[in-house]
Amino acid sequence: MQELKGSKKILLLPGEHEVTIRQGGYLDFSQKVVLQPAEKQVLHLTLQKDARVHLPTVTAEVKLAITPERAAVFVDSVYVGHVDEFNGVGQALLVVPGKHHFKISLSGYQTFESEVTLTANQKFLLKTDLIKAPMTASPPP
């Protein structure tokens, strides 16, 4: 998890927040935090390996061509990473041959879901552009 090391941080408004940390191959870490104005908090955590994740010996290869590239990727309800980890030269998602449910999710966009059946050694390109979610107006006070 190099994304938030050093001077990188998340800026949040004062109040209560649920912070969730995800890393492919590990269980999600969630914690509620309550922030006061101008308060800084540092979360120290250790991620636990996800026992549902196994490296297959026979695989199919899935490349992703999805925008925005920062969207989260879930395969069979397991978080595996972000789109930009599976879209470049030498980058692909290796999965066991068979039927898989893909979910691509990013806050502010409609979630994309697709069922794909893959054969051994198959190379597959999953391509889409996420659609911005409609803005919901707050009711007047």
MOCORPE-V20569 format. One record per pair of residues at least 4 apart in sequence whose ideal C-beta (glycine too) atoms are under 6 Angstrom apart, sorted by the first residue. I is the first residue (numbers start at 0). J is the second residue. Records with the same first field share a line. If there is no record, write none. Layout:
I=J ; J
This chain:
0=22
3=7
11=16 ; 34
13=34 ; 35 ; 36
15=33
16=32
17=31
18=30 ; 32
19=27 ; 29
20=28
21=27 ; 78
22=46
23=79 ; 80
24=49 ; 52
25=46 ; 49
26=47 ; 49
28=44 ; 46
32=40
34=38
51=77
55=95
57=119
58=93
59=94 ; 96 ; 117 ; 121
60=91 ; 122
61=92 ; 123 ; 125
62=91 ; 124
63=82 ; 85 ; 86 ; 125
64=124 ; 126
65=82 ; 103 ; 127
66=128
68=82 ; 83
69=81
70=82 ; 103 ; 105
71=104
72=79 ; 80 ; 103
73=78 ; 102
74=79 ; 99 ; 101
75=99 ; 100
80=84
82=86
85=90 ; 91 ; 92
94=99
96=117 ; 118 ; 119
98=116
99=115
100=114
101=113
102=112
103=111
104=110
107=132
108=129 ; 131 ; 132
109=130 ; 132
111=127 ; 129
117=121 ; 123
